[in-house]
Structures are given as structure tokens and as C-alpha cells.
Amino acid sequence: MSKVLIIGAGGVSGVVVHKCAALPEVFSDILLASRTKSKCDAIAAQLDRPIQTAQVDADNVPELVALIQSFGPELVINVALPYQDLHIMDACLETGTAYLDTANYEPPDTARFEYKWQWEYHDRFKQAGIMALLGSGFDPGVTSVFCTYIQKHYLDEIHFIDIIDVNAGDHGYPFATNFNPEINIREVTAKGRYWENGSWIETEPLSVKRSFDVPENIGTPNIYLMYHEELESLGKHIPGLKRARFWMSFGDSYLKHLEVLGNVGMTRIDEVEFNGQKIIPLQFLKALLPDPASLGPRTKGKTWIGCQITGLKDGVEKTFVIYNTCDHQACYAEVQSQAISYTTGVPAFIGAKLLLEKKWTGNGVFNIEQVDPDPFMDDLNAYGLPWKIIDGPVVQL
């Protein structure tokens, strides 16, 4: 029985809170905090058991420290904005509290997705005798664990990893993003990169695409080569890896809207002057777009997220595909969130559960592929994200 502090009150947070609240034998006391307490209260009102809520500015380390000290959690689950990762890690260090997040730190003023800032905390967390677990979402998160599970049970060496993320859901809006618009658009408009033989190969944004006939009759979308943060950590932690790439599906309408918004400057992340004040166009656009947390009741269809992994088994080249499918409407019926939030929130809950149960332990900063995949894979089946394995490739990449 443990206390846990959850920071952030968006769609992913709602899923994490629902799942944690349903397991009181592990999560005995829950405090949900964000900049806007009313959002925390709205999530709390959906639950069958009482939890505490609070207001906190996740950019304010002394404020975070005071909240952690007053509540005394064993673990802080960070589902706030990636810009706030380092502030929350600083507060965890100062209070001697374990830390978990779902996405790596990003500087607010430039779209750079790297682990180096968080990896630099390793020695300090190690000396403090506490664990920080990075990337316990789906991608990164489940996709990384998929790789280490295949490595442990199916292949002697992994040479090629292709992570594929398909959202075949439809929310009915002309244009909306399935998670934080600011983070989503920064990610999609950045240059593509993939890891090969110890080096990074860069491509123009969304310039490389393939058609993918998705298993289980989910559709035949175009998937586009992108950069994603788990490529960096997998390149570091999977011995013998020769190439790792990430692909994501986008519809033509989404891409056309994004192109027009980019052409008129609405995806810029630098300040511009408007009516005598400084604004960031992308942040203004975020205020105009539908809140991703509101998409749940509207979104129909499924997600398909998996890894196509090639390597050697007994000296013979083999390929396995390991994946999960998730139904948007089923997710909403369970936790009042669509599948994009669900597929990120459930792994955050599972990672927290395994840390609190002491099934994952360590001192320092760890990516999720550095811990034993087996208990996590068991819990994916038990808590809503069942997975399957196909012997052989499903797409030529």
C-alpha cells in the first residue's frame, strides 16, 4: 500500500487516475495535482473512491517540493507537459522520491527530442538512492518493452526495429489532434530521423511514406517516417542493433490542414507581436483546437501499434511482429477517454505499479527497456492492452 502523486490533468492523466484508483491494494492514497485544480476535481468526480486534489505549478520547483513533502508519496507520476520533466525531477531529488514519466524532456523554445538532459540526472538519482523511470507510455514505453521481450524470448540478436503507430480512429472534426496539440504538431513538423549503424540519418518532415495493410482489417493507411525518442534509447540499450525507425499514420485531410497552418505561420514556436503583446502562434492555435480530452465520446475506430523486429535465432534470420490493437469506444466506456490517452495512460499505471510492488528496482535514471519486460507484458494482458505476436513481416519497409 503506497501513496502516489500524479501531476497533470489531461486525457492521459485521467486514464492513469482511473486505473490507479481501481487498485487500492497498491495505490492506497492518491493525490492528483495540476495548475488548474478544477480539472483535477473533474477527474476525481468520475471515480468510485475518493482521492485528494491540489493546485500546483509544475514549473515551480519550491512549490512542487512543498506539495511532495506535505503529502509524502513514495512515487511521483509525471503526466504533465514534457517541458516540465526536469523541474519535477529536481523536486523528486530534493525530496528523495521516485519518479516516472511517459515522454522525454523538450526545451520549450526548440523542437528537440533528446534524452540527454534526463540522462544527466543518473548519478544524482543513484547517489540519492532513488529510481527514475523514463518513457513508461506506449511509444515510448510499450514499444521498447516489446523489443526487449522479443530479445529475451524469441531472438538471439536484434538487428532491425521498425515501430509502427496507426490510429484508424475518426473523431468527426475537420482537424484535431489526439493528444496535446502543441506537442503533437511540434513532433509531426520536425525533421525525420532514424538510427543506423551508430549514426543518425535525417529526412525532410514526412517525406518518406509507405502504404501499410494493417492486420485485423483495420485499414490501409499511409505511414510516414518520423523521429521518435525511443529510437535514441533503443540504439543505446539494444546490443547489436543495426537500424531503428519509427513510422506513424496520417490521413490526407490532417496533412493538408497541417500544411496550410504551417504555410500561414500558425505552427511557429517563436514569439510574434500581436496587438502590442508577444504570443507564440502554436500556443494560440492550441487554444482554438478541440481539447484532446473531449474527443473520447466522439472517436470511433481502432489503434494498431507494434514493432516489426528482425534478427537472428540460432544463426537464422527471423522476423517477428508484436502489437496491440485498442478500440476507442471500449476505452471511453471504461475510463471516459479515447484510445490515444488509454494506450499511454495504462502503461504509466503499470510502470508505477511495478515500481511500488518492487518488481522493478534500481538507483539512478533508467529507460524502460533496461528493466525486466516479463512482469510488464503480463500486466498489459491483465489491465487492458493485450498483445499478439506474428511470425513473419507484415509490411515491406
JOWO-V488584 format. One record per pair of residues at least 12 apart in sequence whose C-alpha atoms are under 6 Angstrom apart, sorted by the first residue. I is the first residue (numbers start at 0). J is the second residue. D is the distance in Angstrom with one decimal. If there is no record, write none. Layout:
BEGIN
i=I j=J d=D
i=I j=J d=D
END
This chain:
BEGIN
i=0 j=24 d=5.6
i=0 j=25 d=4.7
i=0 j=26 d=5.8
i=0 j=27 d=5.1
i=1 j=26 d=5.2
i=1 j=27 d=5.3
i=2 j=27 d=5.9
i=2 j=28 d=4.6
i=2 j=29 d=5.9
i=2 j=72 d=4.6
i=2 j=73 d=5.7
i=3 j=29 d=5.2
i=3 j=72 d=4.9
i=3 j=74 d=5.1
i=3 j=75 d=6.0
i=4 j=30 d=4.9
i=4 j=72 d=5.9
i=4 j=75 d=4.8
i=5 j=31 d=4.9
i=5 j=75 d=5.9
i=5 j=76 d=4.7
i=6 j=32 d=5.0
i=6 j=33 d=5.7
i=6 j=77 d=5.2
i=6 j=78 d=5.8
i=6 j=79 d=5.8
i=7 j=33 d=4.8
i=7 j=78 d=5.1
i=7 j=79 d=4.2
i=8 j=33 d=5.9
i=8 j=38 d=5.9
i=8 j=39 d=5.7
i=10 j=292 d=4.6
i=10 j=340 d=5.5
i=11 j=340 d=4.5
i=11 j=344 d=4.8
i=12 j=78 d=5.9
i=14 j=341 d=5.9
i=14 j=344 d=5.1
i=15 j=344 d=4.9
i=15 j=348 d=5.4
i=29 j=50 d=5.4
i=30 j=51 d=4.6
i=30 j=52 d=5.4
i=31 j=52 d=4.7
i=32 j=52 d=5.5
i=32 j=53 d=4.6
i=32 j=54 d=5.4
i=32 j=55 d=6.0
i=33 j=54 d=5.3
i=33 j=55 d=5.2
i=34 j=54 d=5.4
i=34 j=55 d=5.0
i=34 j=56 d=5.1
i=36 j=53 d=5.8
i=36 j=54 d=4.9
i=39 j=52 d=6.0
i=58 j=83 d=5.9
i=58 j=86 d=6.0
i=60 j=86 d=5.7
i=60 j=90 d=5.7
i=64 j=90 d=5.1
i=73 j=96 d=5.9
i=74 j=96 d=5.8
i=74 j=97 d=4.7
i=74 j=98 d=5.8
i=75 j=98 d=5.0
i=76 j=99 d=5.0
i=77 j=99 d=6.0
i=77 j=100 d=4.8
i=81 j=104 d=4.8
i=81 j=105 d=5.6
i=82 j=104 d=5.7
i=82 j=105 d=5.1
i=82 j=106 d=5.8
i=82 j=107 d=5.9
i=84 j=104 d=5.5
i=97 j=129 d=5.5
i=97 j=130 d=5.2
i=97 j=131 d=5.8
i=98 j=131 d=4.5
i=99 j=131 d=5.7
i=99 j=132 d=4.7
i=99 j=133 d=5.9
i=100 j=133 d=5.3
i=100 j=134 d=5.6
i=101 j=134 d=4.1
i=101 j=135 d=4.6
i=101 j=136 d=4.5
i=102 j=134 d=5.1
i=121 j=363 d=4.7
i=121 j=364 d=4.6
i=124 j=363 d=4.4
i=125 j=362 d=4.4
i=125 j=363 d=3.9
i=128 j=362 d=5.1
i=129 j=362 d=4.9
i=130 j=361 d=5.6
i=130 j=362 d=4.8
i=130 j=363 d=5.1
i=131 j=364 d=4.6
i=132 j=365 d=5.1
i=132 j=366 d=5.8
i=133 j=366 d=4.9
i=135 j=346 d=5.8
i=135 j=347 d=5.0
i=136 j=343 d=4.4
i=136 j=346 d=5.1
i=136 j=347 d=5.4
i=137 j=342 d=5.8
i=137 j=343 d=5.0
i=139 j=229 d=5.2
i=143 j=368 d=5.5
i=144 j=368 d=5.4
i=144 j=372 d=5.6
i=148 j=372 d=5.6
i=154 j=311 d=5.7
i=154 j=312 d=4.9
i=155 j=311 d=5.7
i=155 j=312 d=5.2
i=156 j=310 d=5.3
i=156 j=311 d=5.3
i=157 j=240 d=5.7
i=157 j=310 d=4.3
i=158 j=240 d=4.4
i=158 j=241 d=4.9
i=158 j=309 d=5.9
i=158 j=310 d=4.8
i=159 j=241 d=5.9
i=159 j=242 d=4.9
i=159 j=243 d=5.9
i=159 j=308 d=5.7
i=159 j=309 d=5.1
i=160 j=243 d=4.6
i=160 j=307 d=5.9
i=160 j=308 d=4.7
i=161 j=243 d=5.9
i=161 j=244 d=4.9
i=161 j=245 d=5.8
i=161 j=306 d=5.6
i=161 j=307 d=5.1
i=162 j=245 d=4.7
i=162 j=305 d=5.9
i=162 j=306 d=4.4
i=163 j=246 d=4.7
i=163 j=247 d=5.8
i=163 j=304 d=5.7
i=163 j=305 d=5.5
i=164 j=247 d=4.7
i=164 j=304 d=4.5
i=165 j=247 d=5.9
i=165 j=248 d=5.0
i=165 j=302 d=5.6
i=165 j=303 d=5.0
i=165 j=304 d=5.9
i=166 j=302 d=4.4
i=167 j=300 d=5.8
i=167 j=301 d=5.3
i=167 j=302 d=5.7
i=168 j=299 d=5.2
i=168 j=300 d=4.2
i=168 j=301 d=5.4
i=169 j=298 d=5.3
i=169 j=299 d=5.4
i=170 j=297 d=5.1
i=170 j=298 d=4.1
i=177 j=291 d=5.3
i=178 j=291 d=5.3
i=180 j=285 d=5.6
i=188 j=204 d=5.9
i=189 j=204 d=5.8
i=190 j=202 d=5.9
i=190 j=203 d=5.1
i=190 j=204 d=4.4
i=191 j=203 d=5.9
i=191 j=204 d=5.4
i=191 j=225 d=4.3
i=191 j=226 d=4.8
i=192 j=226 d=4.7
i=193 j=244 d=5.0
i=194 j=242 d=5.4
i=194 j=243 d=5.2
i=195 j=241 d=5.6
i=195 j=242 d=4.2
i=196 j=241 d=5.0
i=205 j=223 d=5.5
i=207 j=223 d=5.7
i=207 j=224 d=5.5
i=208 j=222 d=5.4
i=208 j=223 d=4.3
i=209 j=221 d=5.6
i=209 j=222 d=5.4
i=221 j=248 d=5.6
i=222 j=246 d=5.7
i=222 j=247 d=5.0
i=222 j=248 d=4.1
i=223 j=246 d=5.1
i=223 j=247 d=5.3
i=224 j=245 d=5.9
i=224 j=246 d=4.6
i=225 j=245 d=5.7
i=225 j=246 d=5.8
i=230 j=243 d=6.0
i=265 j=280 d=5.0
i=265 j=281 d=5.6
i=266 j=281 d=4.7
i=267 j=280 d=5.6
i=267 j=281 d=5.6
i=268 j=281 d=5.8
i=295 j=331 d=5.7
i=295 j=336 d=4.7
i=295 j=337 d=4.3
i=299 j=327 d=5.5
i=299 j=328 d=5.9
i=300 j=327 d=5.8
i=301 j=325 d=5.4
i=301 j=326 d=4.4
i=301 j=327 d=5.8
i=302 j=324 d=5.4
i=302 j=325 d=5.2
i=303 j=323 d=5.8
i=303 j=324 d=4.5
i=304 j=322 d=5.6
i=304 j=323 d=5.6
i=305 j=321 d=5.5
i=305 j=322 d=3.8
i=306 j=320 d=5.6
i=306 j=321 d=5.5
i=307 j=319 d=5.9
i=307 j=320 d=4.4
i=318 j=391 d=4.9
i=318 j=392 d=5.9
i=319 j=389 d=5.7
i=319 j=390 d=4.9
i=319 j=391 d=5.2
i=320 j=388 d=5.5
i=320 j=389 d=5.0
i=321 j=387 d=5.6
i=321 j=388 d=4.4
i=322 j=386 d=5.4
i=322 j=387 d=5.6
i=323 j=386 d=4.6
END
